[in-house]
């Protein structure tokens, strides 16, 4: 393997191995700080998850972040959302199934 090739490790969801996976959208509201986007994305990187869509914009005095991740179980998405909620700069986290947008779960 050369230095330019990378191994993509898969990290299975051992707590919910039998659960179906879906595309989950994380909608966050956070304080405007230079490192908040890095901290949020690091939660995905630690689990070898790569977002399929990412958007961030400043609205008034907060930063609105939307992250979509595919092939994620609902349980794993909830665990990640709880970790996001524990970040000091994050004000609110909402989960939505991107395939069924009516299903929303909020964490304040």
DSSP file (Angstrom, degrees, kcal/mol; ACC not computed):
  #  RESIDUE AA STRUCTURE BP1 BP2  ACC     N-H-->O    O-->H-N    N-H-->O    O-->H-N    TCO  KAPPA ALPHA  PHI   PSI    X-CA   Y-CA   Z-CA
    1    1 A X              0   0    0      0, 0.0     2,-0.1     0, 0.0     0, 0.0   0.000 360.0 360.0 360.0 127.1    0.0    0.0    0.0
    2    2 A X    >   -     0   0    0      1,-0.1     3,-0.9     4,-0.0     0, 0.0  -0.281 360.0-103.3 -81.1 171.7    1.5    3.3   -1.0
    3    3 A X  T 3  S+     0   0    0      1,-0.2    -1,-0.1    -2,-0.1     0, 0.0   0.720 120.4  56.9 -67.2 -20.4    1.3    6.5    1.0
    4    4 A X  T 3  S+     0   0    0      2,-0.0     2,-0.3     0, 0.0    -1,-0.2   0.629  91.0  83.8 -88.4 -14.0   -1.4    7.8   -1.2
    5    5 A X    <   -     0   0    0     -3,-0.9     2,-0.4     2,-0.0     0, 0.0  -0.673  64.6-159.9 -88.3 143.7   -3.8    4.9   -0.7
    6    6 A X        -     0   0    0     -2,-0.3     2,-0.5     2,-0.0    -2,-0.0  -0.951  14.9-131.4-126.1 146.8   -6.0    4.9    2.4
    7    7 A X        -     0   0    0     -2,-0.4     2,-1.0     1,-0.0    -2,-0.0  -0.824  16.7-148.5 -92.8 125.9   -7.7    2.2    4.2
    8    8 A X        -     0   0    0     -2,-0.5     2,-0.2     2,-0.0    -2,-0.0  -0.797  15.6-157.0 -98.1  98.2  -11.4    3.0    4.9
    9    9 A X        -     0   0    0     -2,-1.0     2,-0.5     1,-0.0    -2,-0.0  -0.491   6.1-141.3 -73.9 141.8  -12.2    1.2    8.1
   10   10 A X        -     0   0    0     -2,-0.2     2,-0.7    39,-0.0    38,-0.1  -0.888   7.9-158.6-101.9 131.7  -15.8    0.4    8.8
   11   11 A X        -     0   0    0     -2,-0.5    -2,-0.0    36,-0.3    36,-0.0  -0.882  15.9-147.3-111.3 101.1  -17.0    0.9   12.3
   12   12 A X        -     0   0    0     -2,-0.7     2,-1.4     1,-0.1     3,-0.1  -0.274  20.2-114.1 -68.8 153.3  -20.2   -1.2   12.8
   13   13 A X    >   -     0   0    0      1,-0.2     3,-0.7     3,-0.1    -1,-0.1  -0.709  36.2-179.2 -86.0  91.0  -22.9   -0.1   15.2
   14   14 A X  G >  S+     0   0    0     -2,-1.4     3,-0.5     1,-0.2    -1,-0.2   0.730  75.8  56.8 -69.7 -22.0  -22.6   -2.9   17.7
   15   15 A X  G 3  S+     0   0    0      1,-0.2    -1,-0.2    -3,-0.1     3,-0.1   0.755 124.2  21.1 -79.4 -24.2  -25.4   -1.5   19.9
   16   16 A X  G X  S+     0   0    0     -3,-0.7     3,-1.2     1,-0.1    -1,-0.2  -0.304  73.5 146.6-139.4  52.2  -27.9   -1.7   17.1
   17   17 A X  T <  S+     0   0    0     -3,-0.5    -1,-0.1     1,-0.3    -4,-0.1   0.808  76.6  48.3 -62.9 -31.3  -26.5   -4.1   14.5
   18   18 A X  T 3  S+     0   0    0     -4,-0.1    -1,-0.3    -3,-0.1     2,-0.1   0.533  89.3 106.8 -87.6  -6.2  -29.9   -5.3   13.5
   19   19 A X  S <  S-     0   0    0     -3,-1.2     2,-0.1     1,-0.1    -3,-0.1  -0.399  74.7-109.8 -76.3 149.2  -31.5   -1.9   13.0
   20   20 A X        -     0   0    0     -2,-0.1    54,-0.6     1,-0.1     2,-0.3  -0.410  31.2-132.1 -71.5 151.7  -32.2   -0.4    9.6
   21   21 A X  E     +A   73   0A   0     52,-0.2     2,-0.3    -2,-0.1    52,-0.2  -0.742  28.6 168.4-106.0 157.6  -30.1    2.4    8.4
   22   22 A X  E     -A   72   0A   0     50,-2.1    50,-2.5    -2,-0.3     2,-0.6  -0.884  43.5 -84.6-150.4 177.6  -31.3    5.7    6.9
   23   23 A X  E     -     0   0A   0     -2,-0.3    75,-2.6    47,-0.2    76,-0.6  -0.872  47.4-162.3 -94.5 120.9  -30.1    9.1    5.9
   24   24 A X  E     -AB  69  97A   0     45,-2.8    45,-2.5    -2,-0.6     2,-0.5  -0.856   8.8-151.6-109.5 137.2  -30.2   11.4    9.0
   25   25 A X  E     -AB  68  96A   0     71,-3.5    71,-2.0    -2,-0.4     2,-0.6  -0.940   5.6-157.8-109.2 125.6  -30.2   15.1    9.0
   26   26 A X  E     -AB  67  95A   0     41,-3.5    41,-2.4    -2,-0.5     2,-0.6  -0.901   6.1-166.4 -99.5 122.0  -28.7   17.0   12.0
   27   27 A X  E     -AB  66  94A   0     67,-3.1    67,-2.5    -2,-0.6     2,-0.3  -0.952  14.9-178.8-111.5 116.8  -30.0   20.6   12.4
   28   28 A X  E     -AB  65  93A   0     37,-3.3    37,-2.4    -2,-0.6     2,-0.4  -0.865  23.6-160.5-119.6 148.4  -27.9   22.5   14.8
   29   29 A X  E     +AB  64  92A   0     63,-2.2    62,-2.9    -2,-0.3    63,-1.8  -0.999  28.6 168.4-121.0 128.3  -28.0   26.0   16.2
   30   30 A X  E     -AB  63  90A   0     33,-2.3    33,-3.3    -2,-0.4    60,-0.2  -0.923  39.0 -94.1-139.3 160.7  -24.7   27.1   17.8
   31   31 A X  E     -A   62   0A   0     58,-3.1     2,-1.2    -2,-0.3    31,-0.2  -0.405  52.7 -98.8 -68.1 152.5  -22.9   30.2   19.1
   32   32 A X        +     0   0    0     29,-0.6     2,-0.3    -2,-0.1    -1,-0.1  -0.648  66.7 144.2 -79.8 102.3  -20.7   31.9   16.6
   33   33 A X    >   -     0   0    0     -2,-1.2     3,-1.0     1,-0.1     4,-0.4  -0.984  56.5-122.1-138.6 148.6  -17.3   30.6   17.4
   34   34 A X  T 3  S+     0   0    0     -2,-0.3     4,-0.3     1,-0.2     3,-0.2   0.788 108.5  40.3 -62.4 -30.2  -14.4   29.8   15.1
   35   35 A X  T 3> S+     0   0    0      1,-0.2     4,-2.2     2,-0.1    -1,-0.2   0.441  84.7  94.6-102.1   1.3  -14.0   26.2   16.2
   36   36 A X  H <> S+     0   0    0     -3,-1.0     4,-2.1     1,-0.2     5,-0.2   0.887  85.8  50.2 -65.3 -38.6  -17.7   25.0   16.6
   37   37 A X  H  > S+     0   0    0     -4,-0.4     4,-2.5     1,-0.2    -1,-0.2   0.905 111.3  49.5 -65.9 -40.1  -17.9   23.6   13.1
   38   38 A X  H  > S+     0   0    0     -4,-0.3     4,-1.9     1,-0.2    -2,-0.2   0.899 110.1  51.1 -63.6 -40.9  -14.7   21.6   13.6
   39   39 A X  H  X S+     0   0    0     -4,-2.2     4,-0.9     2,-0.2    -2,-0.2   0.899 111.7  47.1 -65.1 -40.4  -15.9   20.3   17.0
   40   40 A X  H >X S+     0   0    0     -4,-2.1     3,-0.8     1,-0.2     4,-0.6   0.942 113.8  46.6 -66.2 -47.9  -19.2   19.1   15.4
   41   41 A X  H >X S+     0   0    0     -4,-2.5     4,-2.2     1,-0.2     3,-0.7   0.798 102.5  65.4 -67.0 -27.6  -17.5   17.4   12.4
   42   42 A X  H 3X S+     0   0    0     -4,-1.9     4,-2.4     1,-0.2    -1,-0.2   0.825  91.9  62.9 -63.3 -31.0  -15.0   15.7   14.7
   43   43 A X  H << S+     0   0    0     -4,-0.9     4,-0.3    -3,-0.8    -1,-0.2   0.844 109.2  41.1 -63.0 -32.4  -17.9   13.7   16.3
   44   44 A X  H X<>S+     0   0    0     -3,-0.7     5,-2.5    -4,-0.6     3,-1.3   0.885 111.9  55.0 -78.6 -41.6  -18.5   12.1   12.9
   45   45 A X  H ><5S+     0   0    0     -4,-2.2     3,-1.7     1,-0.3    -2,-0.2   0.859  99.7  60.5 -62.0 -36.2  -14.7   11.7   12.1
   46   46 A X  T 3<5S+     0   0    0     -4,-2.4    -1,-0.3     1,-0.3    -2,-0.2   0.727 110.2  42.6 -64.5 -19.9  -14.1    9.8   15.3
   47   47 A X  T < 5S-     0   0    0     -3,-1.3   -36,-0.3    -4,-0.3    -1,-0.3   0.175 117.0-111.5-110.4  16.0  -16.6    7.2   14.1
   48   48 A X  T < 5 +     0   0    0     -3,-1.7     2,-0.5     1,-0.2    -3,-0.2   0.820  69.0 146.2  58.8  34.3  -15.3    7.1   10.5
   49   49 A X      < -     0   0    0     -5,-2.5     2,-0.5    -6,-0.1    -1,-0.2  -0.871  34.6-159.5-103.2 133.6  -18.5    8.7    9.2
   50   50 A X        -     0   0    0     -2,-0.5    20,-0.4    20,-0.1     2,-0.0  -0.955  20.4-125.7-114.0 120.4  -18.4   11.1    6.3
   51   51 A X        -     0   0    0     -2,-0.5    18,-0.3     1,-0.1     3,-0.1  -0.351   8.5-153.9 -62.1 140.5  -21.3   13.5    5.9
   52   52 A X  S    S+     0   0    0     16,-2.2     2,-0.3     1,-0.3    17,-0.2   0.642  82.5  21.0 -88.4 -15.9  -22.9   13.4    2.4
   53   53 A X  E     +C   68   0A   0     15,-1.4    15,-2.8     2,-0.0     2,-0.3  -0.981  65.6 179.4-152.5 140.7  -24.1   17.0    2.8
   54   54 A X  E     +C   67   0A   0     -2,-0.3     2,-0.3    13,-0.2    13,-0.2  -0.994   3.9 170.2-145.2 133.3  -23.0   19.9    4.9
   55   55 A X  E     +C   66   0A   0     11,-2.5    11,-3.1    -2,-0.3     2,-0.3  -0.997   2.5 176.6-143.6 140.3  -24.2   23.5    5.1
   56   56 A X  E     +C   65   0A   0     -2,-0.3     2,-0.3     9,-0.2     9,-0.2  -0.996   6.1 166.4-143.4 137.6  -23.4   26.3    7.6
   57   57 A X  E     -C   64   0A   0      7,-2.2     7,-3.0    -2,-0.3     2,-0.5  -0.997  35.1-116.1-151.2 150.4  -24.6   29.9    7.7
   58   58 A X  E     -C   63   0A   0     -2,-0.3     2,-0.5     5,-0.2     5,-0.2  -0.751  28.9-176.7 -88.4 126.3  -24.6   32.8   10.1
   59   59 A X  E >   -C   62   0A   0      3,-2.7     3,-2.2    -2,-0.5     2,-0.2  -0.966  59.2 -57.1-126.1 112.5  -28.1   33.9   11.1
   60   60 A X  T 3  S-     0   0    0     -2,-0.5    -2,-0.0     1,-0.3     0, 0.0  -0.358 121.8 -15.4  53.7-116.1  -28.2   37.0   13.3
   61   61 A X  T 3  S+     0   0    0     -2,-0.2   -29,-0.6    -3,-0.1     2,-0.3   0.094 127.0  66.4-106.8  23.5  -26.2   36.0   16.4
   62   62 A X  E <  S-AC  31  59A   0     -3,-2.2    -3,-2.7   -31,-0.2     2,-0.5  -0.913  73.3-123.2-137.5 166.8  -26.0   32.2   15.8
   63   63 A X  E     -AC  30  58A   0    -33,-3.3   -33,-2.3    -2,-0.3     2,-0.6  -0.956  20.3-152.8-112.1 121.6  -24.6   29.7   13.4
   64   64 A X  E     -AC  29  57A   0     -7,-3.0    -7,-2.2    -2,-0.5     2,-0.4  -0.851  16.9-173.7 -96.6 123.0  -27.1   27.3   11.7
   65   65 A X  E     -AC  28  56A   0    -37,-2.4   -37,-3.3    -2,-0.6     2,-0.4  -0.960  10.2-171.9-122.2 133.1  -25.5   24.0   10.7
   66   66 A X  E     +AC  27  55A   0    -11,-3.1   -11,-2.5    -2,-0.4     2,-0.4  -0.993   7.5 178.2-124.3 126.9  -27.1   21.2    8.7
   67   67 A X  E     -AC  26  54A   0    -41,-2.4   -41,-3.5    -2,-0.4     2,-0.5  -0.995  10.0-163.2-130.1 128.9  -25.3   17.9    8.3
   68   68 A X  E     -AC  25  53A   0    -15,-2.8   -16,-2.2    -2,-0.4   -15,-1.4  -0.945   7.7-176.9-112.2 133.7  -26.6   14.8    6.5
   69   69 A X  E     -A   24   0A   0    -45,-2.5   -45,-2.8    -2,-0.5     3,-0.3  -0.997  12.2-149.3-129.3 129.4  -25.1   11.4    7.0
   70   70 A X  E    S+     0   0A   0     -2,-0.4   -47,-0.2   -20,-0.4   -20,-0.1  -0.540  72.5  29.3 -95.7 164.7  -26.3    8.3    5.2
   71   71 A X  E    S+     0   0A   0      1,-0.2     2,-0.4    -2,-0.2    -1,-0.2   0.910  84.7 139.5  55.8  49.7  -26.3    4.7    6.3
   72   72 A X  E     -A   22   0A   0    -50,-2.5   -50,-2.1    -3,-0.3    -1,-0.2  -0.975  51.1-128.1-124.5 133.5  -26.8    5.6    9.9
   73   73 A X  E  >  -A   21   0A   0     -2,-0.4     4,-2.1   -52,-0.2   -52,-0.2  -0.473  23.4-120.7 -75.9 154.1  -29.1    3.8   12.4
   74   74 A X  H  > S+     0   0    0    -54,-0.6     4,-2.1     1,-0.2     5,-0.1   0.877 113.3  54.6 -63.0 -37.5  -31.5    6.0   14.3
   75   75 A X  H  > S+     0   0    0      1,-0.2     4,-2.0     2,-0.2    -1,-0.2   0.930 108.6  47.2 -61.8 -46.2  -30.0    4.9   17.6
   76   76 A X  H  > S+     0   0    0      1,-0.2     4,-2.3     2,-0.2    -1,-0.2   0.880 109.8  53.9 -64.6 -37.4  -26.5    5.9   16.5
   77   77 A X  H  X S+     0   0    0     -4,-2.1     4,-2.4     1,-0.2    -1,-0.2   0.896 107.6  50.8 -62.7 -40.0  -27.8    9.3   15.3
   78   78 A X  H  X S+     0   0    0     -4,-2.1     4,-2.1     2,-0.2    -2,-0.2   0.884 108.9  51.1 -65.6 -38.2  -29.4    9.9   18.7
   79   79 A X  H  X S+     0   0    0     -4,-2.0     4,-1.8     2,-0.2    -2,-0.2   0.924 111.8  46.9 -64.4 -44.1  -26.1    9.1   20.5
   80   80 A X  H  X S+     0   0    0     -4,-2.3     4,-2.3     1,-0.2    -2,-0.2   0.900 110.2  53.5 -64.3 -40.5  -24.2   11.5   18.2
   81   81 A X  H  X S+     0   0    0     -4,-2.4     4,-2.4     1,-0.2    -1,-0.2   0.882 106.9  52.1 -62.4 -38.2  -26.9   14.2   18.8
   82   82 A X  H  X S+     0   0    0     -4,-2.1     4,-1.2     2,-0.2    -1,-0.2   0.899 109.0  49.9 -63.9 -39.8  -26.5   13.8   22.6
   83   83 A X  H  < S+     0   0    0     -4,-1.8     4,-0.4     2,-0.2     3,-0.2   0.887 110.1  50.7 -65.7 -38.2  -22.7   14.3   22.2
   84   84 A X  H >< S+     0   0    0     -4,-2.3     3,-1.6     1,-0.2     6,-0.3   0.912 105.6  56.3 -63.0 -42.0  -23.4   17.4   20.1
   85   85 A X  H 3< S+     0   0    0     -4,-2.4    -1,-0.2     1,-0.3    -2,-0.2   0.802 101.1  58.6 -60.7 -29.5  -25.7   18.7   22.8
   86   86 A X  T 3< S+     0   0    0     -4,-1.2     2,-0.3    -3,-0.2    -1,-0.3   0.588  80.2 104.1 -78.7 -10.5  -22.9   18.4   25.3
   87   87 A X  S X  S-     0   0    0     -3,-1.6     3,-1.1    -4,-0.4   -51,-0.0  -0.580  75.0-134.8 -71.5 133.5  -20.7   20.8   23.3
   88   88 A X  T 3  S+     0   0    0     -2,-0.3    -1,-0.1     1,-0.3   -57,-0.0   0.855 100.8  50.0 -59.8 -39.0  -20.7   24.1   25.1
   89   89 A X  T 3  S+     0   0    0    -59,-0.1   -58,-3.1   -58,-0.1     2,-0.5   0.637  88.5  96.6 -78.4 -14.0  -21.2   26.2   22.0
   90   90 A X  E <   +B   30   0A   0     -3,-1.1   -60,-0.3    -6,-0.3     3,-0.1  -0.658  45.6 178.8 -84.4 126.3  -24.2   24.2   20.7
   91   91 A X  E     +     0   0A   0    -62,-2.9     2,-0.3    -2,-0.5   -61,-0.2   0.821  65.2   3.5 -93.1 -37.4  -27.6   25.7   21.6
   92   92 A X  E     -B   29   0A   0    -63,-1.8   -63,-2.2     2,-0.0     2,-0.4  -0.996  54.8-163.5-153.7 144.3  -30.0   23.2   20.0
   93   93 A X  E     -BD  28 107A   0     14,-2.4    14,-3.1    -2,-0.3     2,-0.4  -0.999   8.7-177.2-132.4 129.9  -29.9   19.9   18.1
   94   94 A X  E     -BD  27 106A   0    -67,-2.5   -67,-3.1    -2,-0.4     2,-0.4  -0.990  11.4-152.5-126.1 137.6  -32.7   18.5   16.0
   95   95 A X  E     +BD  26 105A   0     10,-3.4    10,-2.7    -2,-0.4     2,-0.3  -0.862  15.5 177.4-106.0 141.7  -32.7   15.2   14.2
   96   96 A X  E     -BD  25 104A   0    -71,-2.0   -71,-3.5    -2,-0.4     2,-0.7  -0.996  33.8-122.2-142.4 140.7  -34.7   14.4   11.1
   97   97 A X  E >   -BD  24 100A   0      6,-1.4     3,-0.9     3,-0.6     6,-0.3  -0.739  22.1-150.6 -77.7 115.9  -35.0   11.4    8.9
   98   98 A X  T 3  S+     0   0    0    -75,-2.6     3,-0.4    -2,-0.7    -1,-0.2   0.757  96.9  50.6 -63.4 -24.1  -34.0   12.8    5.5
   99   99 A X  T 3  S+     0   0    0    -76,-0.6    -1,-0.3     1,-0.3     2,-0.2   0.715 123.6  29.4 -85.0 -21.9  -36.2   10.2    3.8
  100  100 A X  E X  S-D   97   0A   0     -3,-0.9     3,-2.1     3,-0.1    -3,-0.6  -0.698  72.1-178.2-134.5  79.9  -39.2   11.0    6.0
  101  101 A X  E 3  S+     0   0A   0     -3,-0.4    -3,-0.1     1,-0.3    -1,-0.1   0.650  73.7  71.9 -60.6 -16.6  -38.9   14.7    7.0
  102  102 A X  E 3  S+     0   0A   0      1,-0.1     2,-1.0    -6,-0.1    -1,-0.3   0.753  79.8  83.8 -70.8 -21.6  -42.0   14.7    9.2
  103  103 A X  E <   +     0   0A   0     -3,-2.1    -6,-1.4    -6,-0.3     2,-0.4  -0.727  61.3 162.0 -86.9 104.9  -40.1   12.7   11.8
  104  104 A X  E     -D   96   0A   0     -2,-1.0     2,-0.4    -8,-0.2    -8,-0.2  -0.966  22.6-166.6-126.3 139.7  -38.2   15.2   13.9
  105  105 A X  E     -D   95   0A   0    -10,-2.7   -10,-3.4    -2,-0.4     2,-0.4  -0.996  13.2-153.7-127.1 128.9  -36.7   14.8   17.3
  106  106 A X  E     -D   94   0A   0     -2,-0.4     2,-0.5   -12,-0.2   -12,-0.2  -0.800  11.8-169.0-108.1 143.0  -35.5   17.9   19.2
  107  107 A X  E      D   93   0A   0    -14,-3.1   -14,-2.4    -2,-0.4    -2,-0.0  -0.985 360.0 360.0-124.7 117.0  -32.8   18.2   21.9
  108  108 A X              0   0    0     -2,-0.5    -1,-0.1   -16,-0.2   -14,-0.1   0.422 360.0 360.0-102.9 360.0  -32.8   21.5   23.7
